[in-house]
Amino acid sequence: MNFDYTPRVEEFRARIKSFMAEHILPAEETFATYMASTDDPFRTPPFFEALKAKARDAGLWNLFLPDERGANLSNLEYAPLAEIMGGVYWAPEIFNCNAPDTGNMETLDLYGTDTQKAEWLTPLLAGDIRSGFSMTEP
């Protein structure tokens, strides 16, 4: 099996590495300061929204989706991108490629009712909400 990166994957790798160097790595200290100052470690830092907007504007959003709503990459193509994003544990959220949301979006997309998709999938894809286990159960 050929594991060489395609030119398209190489392009995404370069773009993500550049985004990480320009926006994520410089924000690590801000993240650490925020986490040290809050008594709620599960609250999303306010500066995340600005970074998410930059990632969305850069076309680095929902990369895990294998269709036109994402980067239209296979799992093999997406894996090296996830590896780069995972270099900073909170970075995948900036690209809307974080667990558990990605798996829940994929599950809702494949098996959700139209009502569930409208209520949960659409805002998840937009990055407006986060997900959790059994969020669609009665």
N, C-alpha and C positions, 0 to 999 in steps of 0.2 A: 504494500500500500504506500502511496506517495504522501508523505506528511509535509511536503514543502508548502509554504504559505503561498496562496494565490496573490497576484498583484493587488487585488481588491482588499484582501486581508492585510497585506503589507501597508496599504494606504490607511486603513483603519487603525492599525497598530501605531503608525507614525502620528496620526491625529490624536489618538488617546494618550500616547506618551507625551506629546506636546501639551495637551490639556492638563494632564497630571502635573507636569513640571511648572506650568504657568499658573494654575489655579488651585490644585489640590495640595501639593507639597507645601506651598507657602501658607496654606490655611491650617496646617497641622498644629501649630502653636496656638492659634485662635481656638481651635477645637479643644485642645487640652486645657486652655484657660477657662473656656466655657464649662467644660465638664467638671473642673475643679471648683467652680463657683456655684454650681447648681445642686439642689438637693433632690432633683428629679432626673436621674441619669437616662430615663427613657424619653425625655422631651427632645424633640428635634431642635438643634441649634438654629437660631434665626437666620444666620448667614447662609444656611443650606439653600434657601429658596433662590437667592441670587446666583449661586453656583449652578443650581438646576436649570435656571433660565439660560445661563451661558451654554450649558451642555446641550440643551434643546436647540438653541439657536445655531450651535455648531454641527447639528445633525448627528449628535452622539446620544440619542435617546431611545430607549426600548430596543437596544441592539440585539437582545436575545430572541426577538420575534422573527420567525422565518417567513415573513410576508411583508407587504408594503407598509404596514404600520411600524415596522422595525427596520432593521438593516437588511432583511431578506438573506440571512446567512444560515448555513447549516450549523449543526452543533460542532462539527469539526472546525469550521471557520470561526465560530464564536468563542471557542475555548481559549485561544491565545489572547483574545481581548479581555475576557474575564480574568485571566491570569494577571494582566497588567492592572486592571481596575482593583483587583484584590490585594495589590501591594500596599494599600492603605485601607484598613478594614472598613472604614465608613464611606469610602469613595463609590462603591457600586450604587449607593442610594442616589448619588448626584446624577448618575446616568440612567436612573430608574431601572437598574439591573440588579437589584438587591433581593436577597432572600428575606422573608418567604414570599415576597410579592411576585417574583417572576414565576415561580411554580403555581401560585394561586391564580395569576393571570392566565397562564397556559391552561389550567384546569377549567377555569370559568369560560375561556374562549372555546374549548372543545366540548364541554359538557353542561355549561350553564344554560338556564332558560333565558329567554329574551328579557324577562323581568330582572333576573339576577345580573345579566350583562349590563343592563341599563343602570341598575343600582350600584353595582360593585366594579365591574370590569372597566367601564368608561372612566370613572374617576381614578382607578388604579393606573390605567394607561396614561392618563394625564398627569399623574404624580400628585393628585390632590388629596389622596388618602393613603393609608398603609393598611395592610391586611394581617389577618391572624387565623389561626386554626379554627375551623368550624364557623367562620363568620357568616356563612350562608345558611346555616341550620336554623330551623324554627326555634 
